[in-house]
């Protein structure tokens, strides 16, 4: 069909509406086709002065081709431009496609069909508007989530940056990726001086194996590894640190890097040194106490015995006997001086076996007691008794023999030392038993020595029947 004027376009629209009505199409569908074809024809008419419209009906589909005709001043390059329009019909049109030359359509009917078409378009617009509003709400929610995530990330970054601990991250290729202020304060590097550099620059050779072992453990699935080690300061010095190395993994569990947290151990080491110094001072005080007890056992008791001899010497009339007693006191004082020297230098000299020392003790006591006590040993005394216990055994034995010499008025005594699961020292005499003259300080010293080692002291005594003293201390494996 040829189109040469606007009136032809209006007639074309009317004919298409008539055909659509004959095919039983809804009015708004007819208007949709009529307006589409008429619009394309009007555009071609305006472009080239004339237009040609061709129709093709194939089953339930209508195709219309509109092109500019070879007339007027139409640009030859655009003359053959064509527009192909197509519509899928609700059902095949029972009438062959033709443009009947019917009378113009009723304007009222045309207006009603147009209103139906507008209503359909309004419904589509409302549906699209609702869809756009729903999409907008979704976009707003996504934006809020993203904003919250950015704020959380910013807060986390602020916490890491302001933390007093040294924190930094490492890529899977072992390159420093981030570096916080704590790390800069601890190791001296600014972010610009270390970010992008191999982490090996921070690790001295002596700590490389330890660091590699930690990485292997993380790669094998461990979440974090903690150890004490060393890191290199920017000035080349080494800093002792506590290291917590953690794996960074994505949602799929793939390793994407490492996070390191370093704690400065300088303060901890200072505190440990102070504790060790305090412990050493306590040990010195304990050693002083031990030496004081030894001096009491070795010196005071011997001086006390020497004083008794001098008192007895005042009653002696004959010169020869007096000289002998004075000589004996002098010998005791010489022995006392030797004992003091032995106590002072005992810390730096190896100690003889316990058996030999007990025998020497009994021999020394004989000079004061007037007789030599019998000594008995049971068990491997020298091998089972540790030095710290042997030292206390000797002190208690010395105290016990001194008490016999000063208070018991005995003529016989036995000293027995047994070693097994416990060390037992038994000292018995045939003297007058414990009485008012017995000094409580000596027994208190023995009891305190036993208690310090988890042991006990038992004393059995009856007037005129002598005294039996049993001192026991467990020997721990």
C-alpha positions in Angstrom: 0.0 0.0 0.0 1.4 3.5 -0.9 1.3 6.4 1.6 1.5 9.9 0.1 -0.3 12.2 2.6 -1.3 12.4 6.3 -4.8 11.5 5.3 -3.5 8.2 4.0 -2.0 7.5 7.4 -5.3 8.2 9.1 -7.1 5.9 6.6 -4.4 3.2 7.2 -5.1 3.3 10.9 -8.8 3.1 10.4 -8.5 0.1 8.0 -6.2 -1.7 10.5 -8.7 -1.2 13.3 -11.5 -2.5 11.1 -9.4 -5.6 10.2 -8.6 -6.2 13.9 -12.2 -6.0 14.8 -13.1 -8.5 12.0 -10.5 -10.9 13.4 -12.0 -10.6 16.8 -8.9 -9.0 18.4 -9.5 -6.9 21.6 -9.8 -3.2 20.9 -6.7 -2.3 22.7 -4.7 -4.9 20.7 -6.1 -3.4 17.5 -5.1 0.0 18.6 -1.6 -1.2 19.5 -1.1 -2.5 16.0 -2.7 0.4 14.3 -0.7 3.0 16.2 2.6 1.2 15.6 2.1 0.9 11.9 0.7 4.4 11.5 3.7 5.8 13.4 6.2 4.0 11.2 4.4 5.1 8.1 4.3 8.7 9.2 8.0 8.7 9.9 8.8 7.3 6.5 6.4 9.8 4.9 8.2 12.7 6.7 11.6 11.4 5.6 11.0 10.6 2.0 7.6 12.3 1.0 6.0 8.9 0.2 6.1 5.5 1.9 5.2 1.9 1.2 3.6 -0.5 3.7 3.6 -4.3 3.1 1.6 -6.7 5.2 2.3 -10.5 5.8 0.0 -12.7 7.8 1.4 -16.2 8.8 -0.8 -18.1 11.2 -1.0 -16.3 14.5 1.7 -13.7 13.6 1.4 -10.4 11.7 4.5 -8.7 10.2 4.4 -5.2 8.6 7.3 -3.7 6.6 7.4 0.1 6.2 10.0 1.8 3.9 10.5 5.1 2.2 9.5 5.2 -1.5 11.6 6.6 -4.4 10.0 10.0 -4.7 10.6 13.6 -3.5 13.9 14.6 -2.1 14.5 11.5 0.0 18.2 10.8 0.6 19.1 7.8 -1.7 21.2 6.4 1.1 18.1 6.2 3.4 15.5 5.5 0.8 15.6 1.8 1.3 15.7 2.0 5.1 12.9 -0.2 6.3 11.2 -0.9 9.6 9.8 -4.4 10.3 7.1 -4.7 12.9 5.7 -7.9 14.3 2.9 -8.9 16.6 2.0 -12.3 18.0 -1.8 -12.6 17.7 -3.9 -14.4 20.4 -5.1 -16.8 17.7 -4.8 -17.1 13.9 -7.0 -14.5 12.2 -9.8 -16.3 10.3 -10.0 -13.5 7.7 -7.4 -13.1 5.0 -5.4 -9.9 5.6 -7.0 -7.1 3.6 -7.5 -3.4 4.2 -11.2 -3.0 3.5 -12.3 0.4 2.3 -15.0 0.6 5.0 -16.4 3.8 6.3 -14.4 5.5 8.9 -14.7 4.0 12.4 -17.1 5.5 14.9 -15.1 8.1 16.9 -16.8 7.0 20.1 -15.7 3.5 19.6 -12.2 4.6 18.7 -12.1 6.6 22.0 -13.2 3.6 24.0 -10.6 1.4 22.5 -8.0 4.0 23.1 -9.0 4.3 26.7 -8.7 0.5 27.0 -5.3 0.7 25.6 -4.3 3.5 27.9 -5.7 1.5 30.9 -3.6 -1.5 29.9 -0.5 0.7 29.6 -1.2 2.2 33.0 -1.4 -1.2 34.5 1.9 -2.1 33.0 3.3 1.2 34.3 2.0 0.5 37.8 3.6 -3.0 37.7 6.9 -1.6 36.5 6.7 1.2 39.2 6.1 -1.4 41.9 9.0 -3.5 40.6 11.3 -0.4 40.5 10.2 0.5 44.1 11.0 -3.1 45.3 14.4 -2.9 43.6 15.1 0.4 45.1 14.3 -0.9 48.6 16.6 -3.9 47.9 19.4 -1.5 46.7 18.9 0.6 49.9 19.2 -2.5 52.1 22.4 -3.6 50.2 23.8 -0.1 50.5 23.1 -0.1 54.3 24.8 -3.5 54.7 27.8 -2.4 52.7 28.0 0.8 54.7 27.8 -1.1 58.0 30.5 -3.5 56.7 32.7 -0.6 55.7 32.2 1.0 59.2 33.0 -2.3 60.9 36.1 -2.7 58.8 37.1 0.9 59.6 36.6 0.2 63.4 38.7 -3.0 63.1 41.4 -1.2 61.3 41.4 1.6 63.9 41.7 -1.0 66.7 44.6 -2.8 65.0 46.4 0.5 64.2 46.1 1.8 67.8 46.9 -1.4 69.6 49.9 -1.4 71.8 50.9 -4.9 70.5 52.9 -5.2 67.3 50.6 -6.5 64.5 51.2 -7.1 60.9 50.0 -9.4 58.1 52.0 -11.5 55.6 51.0 -12.6 52.1 51.2 -16.3 51.1 54.5 -15.4 49.4 55.9 -14.2 52.8 55.8 -10.5 52.0 54.8 -7.9 54.6 51.3 -6.6 53.6 50.3 -4.4 56.5 52.1 -2.8 59.5 50.6 -1.1 62.6 51.9 1.5 64.9 52.7 -1.0 67.6 55.0 -2.8 65.2 56.7 0.4 64.3 57.3 1.3 68.0 58.7 -2.2 68.8 60.9 -2.8 65.7 61.5 0.7 64.4 60.3 0.2 60.8 57.7 2.7 59.4 55.1 1.2 57.1 56.8 2.6 54.1 60.1 1.0 55.0 58.8 -2.5 55.5 55.5 -3.0 53.7 56.2 -4.9 50.4 59.5 -6.3 51.7 60.1 -10.0 52.5 59.3 -10.9 56.1 62.7 -12.6 56.2 64.2 -9.1 56.8 62.7 -9.2 60.3 63.8 -12.7 61.2 67.4 -13.4 62.3 69.1 -16.6 61.1 68.9 -18.2 64.5 65.0 -17.9 64.4 64.5 -18.9 60.8 63.9 -22.6 61.6 61.4 -21.8 64.3 59.5 -19.5 62.0 59.4 -22.1 59.2 58.1 -24.8 61.6 55.3 -22.5 62.6 54.3 -21.8 59.0 54.2 -25.6 58.2 51.9 -26.2 61.2 49.6 -23.5 59.9 49.6 -24.8 56.4 48.7 -28.3 57.8 45.5 -26.9 59.4 46.4 -25.4 62.8 44.7 -22.0 63.4 47.5 -20.4 65.5 51.0 -21.1 66.8 52.6 -19.4 69.8 56.2 -19.4 70.7 59.0 -17.1 72.1 61.6 -16.0 69.7 63.6 -13.1 68.3 63.0 -10.3 65.7 65.5 -7.9 64.1 65.1 -4.2 64.9 65.7 -1.7 62.1 68.9 -0.7 63.8 70.2 -4.3 63.6 69.7 -5.2 67.2 67.6 -8.2 68.3 64.4 -8.0 70.3 63.1 -11.0 72.3 59.3 -11.3 71.6 56.4 -13.6 72.2 55.0 -14.5 68.8 51.4 -15.5 67.9 51.2 -16.5 64.3 47.8 -17.2 62.8 46.5 -18.4 59.4 44.1 -16.2 57.4 41.7 -18.2 55.3 38.8 -17.2 52.9 35.2 -18.6 53.1 36.3 -21.7 51.2 39.1 -22.4 53.7 41.9 -21.5 51.4 45.0 -20.0 52.9 45.3 -16.4 51.8 47.9 -15.1 54.3 49.2 -14.9 57.8 48.7 -12.5 60.8 51.5 -12.0 63.3 51.2 -10.5 66.8 54.4 -9.7 68.8 54.7 -9.1 72.5 57.8 -7.5 73.9 59.3 -9.8 76.5 61.8 -7.3 77.9 59.6 -6.4 80.9 58.9 -10.1 81.6 62.6 -11.0 81.5 63.2 -8.1 83.9 60.6 -9.4 86.3 62.0 -12.9 86.1 65.5 -11.6 86.8 64.1 -9.8 89.9 62.4 -13.0 91.1 65.6 -15.0 90.6 67.6 -12.4 92.5 65.0 -12.5 95.3 65.2 -16.3 95.3 69.0 -16.1 95.5 68.8 -13.7 98.5 66.4 -16.1 100.2 68.9 -19.0 99.6 71.7 -16.8 101.1 69.5 -16.1 104.2 68.8 -19.8 104.5 72.5 -20.6 104.2 73.2 -18.1 106.9 70.7 -19.7 109.1 72.3 -23.1 108.5 75.7 -21.7 109.3 74.3 -20.2 112.5 72.9 -23.6 113.5 76.2 -25.3 112.7 78.1 -22.7 114.7 75.8 -23.3 117.6 76.3 -27.0 117.3 80.1 -26.9 116.8 81.2 -23.9 118.8 78.8 -23.1 121.6 78.6 -26.7 122.8 82.4 -27.1 122.7 82.9 -23.8 124.5 80.3 -24.8 127.1 82.2 -28.0 127.7 85.5 -26.1 128.0 83.9 -23.8 130.6 82.9 -26.9 132.6 86.4 -28.2 132.6 87.7 -24.8 133.8 85.2 -24.8 136.6 86.4 -28.2 137.7 90.0 -27.0 137.4 89.4 -24.4 140.1 88.8 -27.3 142.6 92.0 -29.1 141.7 94.7 -28.7 144.4 97.6 -30.4 142.7 99.6 -28.6 140.1 100.1 -31.5 137.7 96.4 -32.3 137.5 95.6 -28.6 137.0 98.0 -28.4 134.1 96.5 -31.4 132.5 93.0 -30.0 132.7 94.2 -26.6 131.3 95.9 -28.4 128.4 92.7 -30.3 127.7 90.8 -27.0 127.5 93.4 -25.6 125.2 93.0 -28.6 123.0 89.3 -28.2 122.9 89.6 -24.6 122.0 92.0 -25.5 119.2 89.4 -28.1 118.0 86.7 -25.4 118.1 88.8 -23.1 116.0 89.3 -25.9 113.5 85.5 -26.6 113.5 84.8 -23.0 112.7 87.2 -23.0 109.8 85.7 -26.2 108.6 82.2 -24.7 108.7 83.3 -21.6 106.8 85.0 -23.5 104.0 82.6 -26.3 103.8 80.6 -24.7 101.0 83.6 -24.7 98.7 85.0 -28.1 99.5 83.8 -31.6 98.7 82.3 -33.4 101.6 83.5 -36.8 102.8 81.1 -39.7 103.0 78.5 -39.7 105.7 79.8 -42.9 107.3 83.3 -41.5 107.7 82.0 -38.2 109.1 79.9 -39.9 111.7 82.9 -42.0 112.8 85.0 -38.8 113.1 82.2 -37.2 115.1 82.2 -40.1 117.5 85.9 -39.9 117.9 85.8 -36.2 118.6 83.0 -36.7 121.1 85.0 -39.2 123.1 87.4 -36.5 124.3 84.5 -34.7 126.0 82.4 -37.6 127.1 85.3 -39.5 128.6 84.5 -42.7 126.6 83.9 -43.4 122.9 80.4 -44.2 121.9 79.8 -47.3 119.8 78.7 -46.6 116.2 76.5 -48.9 114.0 75.5 -48.6 110.4 72.7 -50.3 108.6 72.1 -50.0 104.8 73.9 -48.0 102.1 74.3 -44.8 104.1 76.8 -43.1 101.7 74.7 -43.8 98.5 71.1 -43.3 99.7 71.4 -40.2 101.8 71.6 -36.9 99.8 74.0 -34.2 100.9 71.4 -31.9 102.3 70.0 -34.6 104.5 73.4 -35.9 105.5 74.3 -32.4 106.7 71.3 -32.4 109.0 72.1 -35.9 110.3 75.5 -34.8 111.3 74.2 -31.8 113.1 71.6 -33.8 115.1 74.2 -36.5 116.0 76.6 -33.8 117.2 73.9 -32.2 119.3 72.8 -35.6 120.8 76.4 -36.5 121.8 77.0 -33.1 123.2 73.8 -33.4 125.4 75.1 -36.7 126.7 78.4 -35.2 127.6 76.9 -32.2 129.4 73.8 -33.6 131.1 73.6 -37.4 131.1 76.5 -38.4 133.4 76.6 -41.6 131.3 79.2 -44.2 131.1 78.1 -45.8 127.8 76.3 -44.8 124.6 75.3 -46.2 121.2 74.8 -44.3 117.9 73.0 -46.2 115.1 72.4 -44.9 111.6 69.9 -46.8 109.3 69.3 -46.0 105.6 66.4 -47.3 103.6 63.1 -45.7 102.7 64.0 -43.3 105.5 67.1 -42.3 107.3 67.0 -43.1 111.0 69.4 -41.8 113.6 69.2 -43.5 117.0 71.3 -42.3 120.0 71.0 -44.1 123.4 72.8 -43.7 126.7 72.8 -45.3 130.2 72.8 -41.9 132.1 70.4 -40.5 134.6 67.7 -39.6 132.1 66.3 -36.2 131.2 65.8 -33.8 134.0 65.7 -30.1 134.8 69.3 -29.7 133.6 68.4 -30.7 130.1 68.5 -27.8 127.7 65.3 -27.4 125.6 67.1 -25.4 122.9 69.1 -28.5 121.7 66.0 -30.6 121.3 64.2 -27.8 119.6 66.9 -27.5 117.0 66.7 -31.3 116.3 62.9 -31.1 116.0 63.1 -28.1 113.7 65.6 -29.9 111.4 63.4 -32.9 111.2 60.3 -30.9 110.4 62.1 -29.0 107.6 62.7 -32.4 105.9 59.2 -33.8 106.6 60.5 -36.0 109.5 60.0 -36.5 113.3 61.9 -36.6 116.5 61.0 -39.0 119.4 62.6 -38.9 122.8 62.2 -41.6 125.5 63.7 -41.2 128.9 63.1 -42.4 132.5 65.0 -41.2 135.6 68.0 -43.4 136.2 67.3 -45.5 133.0 69.0 -43.3 130.4 67.7 -41.6 127.3 66.8 -42.9 123.8 66.5 -40.4 121.0 65.1 -41.4 117.5 65.3 -38.9 114.6 63.6 -39.9 111.3 63.5 -38.3 107.9 62.0 -39.8 104.7 64.3 -40.3 101.7 62.4 -39.3 98.5 63.2 -40.9 95.2 
